[in-house]
Amino acid sequence: MEGRPIASDSPLLNLPPEILGDIIDLIADKKTTLAALALVNSDCRQLARSCQFADICFDYGRNSSQLLLRLSDEARTRFGCAVGGNITRPLFIGPCIRRVTVSPYPEWVAYVHNDLYESIWGDAADVFPREKRNQLSKKAFDCRSNPIFRQALSTCQPFRDLETLVVPYLGDQSATTALVVVDFISRHPYARKLSVSRGAPQFMDSRLFPLLSGGRWSNLASLSLAWDEPGIEETTRRNIATISTESLAAIGSIMSLEQLHLSAGEPAGWRHQWLVDHIVVRSNLRGLARLKKFAFSRDTYIVPGGLSALDEEGYYERRLVTPADRNKALEWAALGGAGSIRHMDEREGNNDNGPGLTDHEIWERAYRNRMIQEAERYAAVFQQLEWVYCGQWPMDIRKEQTLSGINRFAVPLGKSKDSCRTLLGRMFAMGEDDD
């Protein structure tokens, strides 16, 4: 009774509170009886309320809202009462409450906040807020053909949990979409994997690499970059696919990288347009102390005595054999230490010094040996390197203890060249089957 004296002279209501409480408990589950008791007088009404409101649940329904408003009014009334109380003040529901459960019923919430509900789940819901809420393993948006996605990319907030960002076609600076995509990339410097393909060289140098060289990508562990081929009017130029020194320097500033893939020129077909300079690459990237996997694709090499760009672009197709190739084909025993010799003996029967090799075999072995040498040069620069892919040869970097210390040597992972298209796609998140 909130400390108020019993107003009624009824003998029942003047019983000790403990006995009166036991009596009320006998009718606590009988709603009609409690409702009738509440109509007798103010004392009975408060006794009935002690059962009716002992355990309440706010479910966002109409009754819950009305009760909450009533309790708010009571709180304001209590606050305005004089210290010491006022026996004429109304009896409150609040003191009768013993337990409160808050369990909103979804339908009631949707009814009360209909505009908010429609903006999230209804027809008016935007695509990106919904994607931001869901746990996504992989999602693709075609920004070229769908202006809605392009607009969404330019206006959406950053995805805080984004781990892998793949741009299969960046385009050039003449395309509005490319600027939108680069801006989207710039808002996610905490991604773990970034793959950007088919970017025009000038656009990559002027727009993308200033973002990568700003020191913000300290969480990036995997990077795949592919420069597009030039326009048709430039196809007769020599060595037409390049990666600038400035771009390599920007990549070399991302100290967190553990795996890196570089490519340039036409992405498919017999023409390999990137005449890679491994000395320049190593010089600019030597600061990547964590690098474990390094891949080059669509790379080509100088043909001794070659007279045209077609000789280099068709390097893998023409297989022009020179006297230098014949000597290089016999160098396996001098490459990579004892481990490499054993590997060769088991795989090919140690036929390198045998007579009767065809020009095709000579070219393949000479070229393989050149790639082994390049891989071992990279292993000498990057102490954590475990795997190299260059010249279409996948190679492991292995260690061998010698009297002079640890020797790191390259071992080809196969008997012939391999495009490794599926492997690279999965490793660097470049394709539909990426991990």
N, C-alpha and C positions, 0 to 999 in steps of 0.2 A: 504493500500500500504506500510505498515511497516515504515511510515515516509518518504518514498521516494517521490520526486516530480513526477507528471505525465509526462511521456516522450512524449506522443502523443499530436498533436495540434488540435485534433478533438474537436469541441465545446461540443459534448456530454460528453466526458470524463472530461471536465473542469467545469461541473456543480458542485454545492455544494455537498459534500459527502452524506448529508441527502437525497437529491433528487435522486442522483445516486443510493443510496441504495434501494429507493422505486422502481425505474425502474428495478433493478436487481431482486427484489422480484417477479415481474410480470412473470419472465421466470424461476424462481427457480425450478419448477417442470418439466421443459421441457429439458430432458437430451440431446437431439440432438441439440437444440438451444444453450445450454451452451457449448457443445463440439465444435460447429462452432465458437462461440464467443472466445473461448480459442485460436483459431488458428489465430486470427487477428493480435495481437501483444502482447508484454509482459504485458501491462496494462490490456488489455482485458482478458488475461489468468489469471491474479490474481483476477480480478472481478469474473470470472467464478468459480475459485477455492473457493472463499468465499461462494458460494452456494453448490458446489460439496462436499466440505469437512467440512461444518459447523457441521454436525452431523455424526460421524463415529462409526462403530461397529466392534470390533475385535472378530471374530468368529472362529479363528484358521484356516481359509481357506487360499488359496494361495494368494488372493488379500490382505488379512489382513497382511500376512507375508511380502509381498513386501512393503506395506505402512509402516509397522513398521521399516523395514530396511531403507527406505527412510528417515523417521523421525530421525532415529539414525544417519544417515549420515549428515543430516541438523544440528543436535545438535553438532556434532564434528566440522562441518564447522563454526558454530557460535562461538564455544569456541575458534577457532583459529583466528578469525577476530580481527583486531586491535580495541582498544577502540575508539569510535566515529563513527564506522561503515565504510562501504566501498560501495559506490554507484554502483560499478561494480559487486558486489557479486550477485549470482542468487537469484531470488525470492523464498521464502520458502513456503511450504505447512503448516507447523506448526502454523503460526499466523492466518490461516484461520479456524482452528478448534475451535469450541465453546463447543461441548459436545462429550464425549467419553463413549461408552458402551462396557463393556467386557462381552461377552456371548458366550463362546466356544461351538461349535456344536459338540456333542459327536462323530459323524462319522469322523469329521476332526481331532479331538484329537487322535482317535484310528489309523487313517491313518498316522499321523505324528509320533506318538510314538508306532509303531506297536509292538516292542519287549516288552515294558512295558505292553501294553494291553494284549498280549498273556500270559504273566507271571501271570496276575491277573485273566483274564476271559477265556482265551483260554484253549486248551488241555494240555498245559504245567503248568497250575496253580496247586500249591500245595494245599492239602486239608486244612491244619491248618491255613494258612493265610486267606483263605476264611471263615473258621469258626470263626476266630478272628474278622473279620469285621462284621459278621451278629449278630443280636440280638437273642441269643439262649436261649430258656427256658429249654431245656433238650437235651443232646446229649450223645450217648454211643459209645465207641470205643472198639472193641474186640482186645486187644493187644496180646492175646495168639495165635490166629489163623491168624492174619494179621501182618506180619513183617513191613509193611509200617507204620501202626499206632504206632508200637513200636518204630520205628526209629523217627517218628514225635514227639512222647512224649519226647524223649531224646534230641532233637535238637530245639524244638520250644521255642519261648520266652514266658514268663509268661503271662497269661490272666489277665489283670489288673482288670477286672470287674467280675471275677469268684466269685460266692457266695456259690455254693454248689458243693462239690467234693465227688463222691461216688466210692468206689472200692469194688465191690461185691465179688472179690476173689483175695487176695494178694499172696497166695502161700508161698513158703519158700525160703531160701537163695540159694538153689540149682538152682532156676529158674532165668534166666537172666531178665525175664520180671519183677519180683518182685523188683529188684534193680532199674530198669528204672522207675517203678511206684512210688517207695519211693522218688526217686530224683525229680520226677514231683510234688509230694506232697510238698516237701521241698521248691519248688519255689512259693508256693501259701499260705503263712502264714496269708494272710489277708482274707481268706475264712470265711464265716459265719457258714457253716455246713460242717462237715467232717464225712464220714461214711466209715469204713474199716472193711471188713469181711473176714473170713477164712484165717487168717494169722497164720503161724506156731509160737508157743510160743517163741522159741529161736530167730527167725527172728524178731518178734515184739519187743522183749526186746532189741536186739542188734542194730536194724536198725531204727525202727519207733519211739520208745520212746525217744531216744536222740534228735530227731527233736522237739518233743512236749515239752520237758522240757527246751528248750533253751530260753524261755521267749519271743518268737517272735509271738506267736499266741494270741495276745491281742484282736483280733477281733472275735475270735471263740466263738459262742454262743451255738452251738449244736454239740455234739460228740457222735458217735456210734462206738464201737469197739467190735469185735467178734474174739476170739481166736479159732483156728481150733483144731480138735481132733488130737491125736498123730497117728503115723503109726500103721499098723496092728499088728506088733510085740509087741506093747505096750498095746494092748487092755486088757490084763489080769492084768495089774497093778491097784492097789487100788487108788482111787481119782486121776484119770489120767488127768483131766482137771483142770488147775490152772491159776490164774492171779498173777504174782509176785508182791511182795511189792514194788519193784522198779518201776514197771509199774504204780501201783496205785499212787505212789508218784509223778510220772511225770504228771499224769492226774490232781492231786491235785494242781499242779503249774499253771494251766490254769485258772486264777481267773475270766475270762470273761464268763465262762460256765453258761448257764441258764438251759440246759437240757442235761442229760447224760444217755447213754444206754450201759450196759456191758453184754457180753455173752461169754461163753466158752464151748468147747466140740462139740459133734455132733449137727449140726444145725437143725435136724429133727429126728423124730422117738421116740420110747419109752425110749431110753437110755438118761438120763440126767446126764452128767458127771461132772458138775461143783459143787463141794461141797463148797459153798460160805461161807466165814467167815465174817459175817457182822461187827464184832468188828474191824477187821483189815481194812475193807473198810472204815468205819466211821473214824477211826483214821487217815488214810492217806488222806482222802478227806474233812476233816472238814473245810479247808480253803476256800472252794467254797461258798462264801457268797451270790452269786447271784442265786444259784441253785434253780429252781422251779419244775423241773420234773426229776425224777430218776427212771430208769427202769432196772430190771434184767431179763434176759431170759435164758432158759436152765439151771437154777439153781436147785440144789437138796439139800436135808438135811439129817442129820444123823437119821437113824432108831434106836431107843432104842433097844439094844440087837441084832442088826444086825450083822451077822457073815461074810458077804462078800461084795465086791464092788457092786455086783448085787443088794443087798438090797437097796443101796443108789441110784444106777442108775435107778432102777425100783421103786423109792419111790412113784411116783404118780400112778403106776399101781398096786402095791402089797397092799397098804393101810393096813399095819400091825398095828393093834390096841393094845396098851399097857395100863396098868392101868393109866399111866401118861396122856395118851390121853383122857381117860374117865373123869379125873379131869379137863383137859384143855377144854374139850367140854362144861363144865358148867360155864366157867369163863366170859362169854360175859358181864354180868351185871357189872363186875368189870373193864371192859376195856373201855376206850375212853370217859368216862363221860356221862352225861345225854343225850346228843345228840345221842350217839351211842345206848343207850338203847331204845330211842324212835324209832330210825330207825329200830332196830330189832323187836320191838313190831309190827310195821306196816307191816313189811315184812314177818314175820314168826309166828305171833301170840304169841310170847313169850313162845315158847315150849321148850326152852333150859333145863328147870328144869323138864320137863315131863318125865315119864317113857316110856319104850318101844322103845327107839331109837335103830336103827340097828347099826351094827358095821360100815357100810359104812357112816351113818349119823354122828356117833361119830367121825370117822376119819376126815371127811370133816370139821366139826365144830371145832375140836381141831386144825387142820391145819390152818383153817381160822383165828382163834384167835392168833396163833403164828405169822402169817403174819401181823395181826393188831398191835401186840406188836412191831415187827420189824419196821413197818412203823412209829409208834409213836416215836421210838428211833431215827429214822432218822429225824423226825420233830423237835425233841429236839436239834439236832445238826445243822440242816440247817433251819434257821429262816424264809427264804423265800419259803420254800418247799410248793407246792400246790398239788402235785400228785405223787404217788408212785406205781410202779408195781413190785411186787416180789412174787415168788412162784405161779405165774400164777393168782395172784389176783390184779386187778386194784383198787386203793383206793384214795379217796380224802382226803386231809388234811384240816380239818375245825377248826375254832376257837370258843371258848366259854368263855364268861366272868364269872368268879367266884369270890368269896370273896377274894381269895388269888391271883388273877390276871387272866391272859388269859391262858386258857387250850387249847392246840392243840391236837386234836384227829383224828384218822383215821376212815373213813367210807367206807366199801366195796361198789364197784359200780356194784353190780350184786348179783345173788343168788348162783353162782357157779364159779369155776375157768374158765379162758378164756385165750387162747393162745395170743389173741390180735395181731395176726400177721399183719393184715391189718392196724390196728391203729399204731403199732410201725413202720411199713414200711413208712407210711405217715408222722408220727411225726418226725422221724429221717432220712428221705430220704434214706431208705434202699432198697426200691423196685420200681417196675415199676409205681406204683400209687402214688409215693411220691409227696408232694406239694412243 
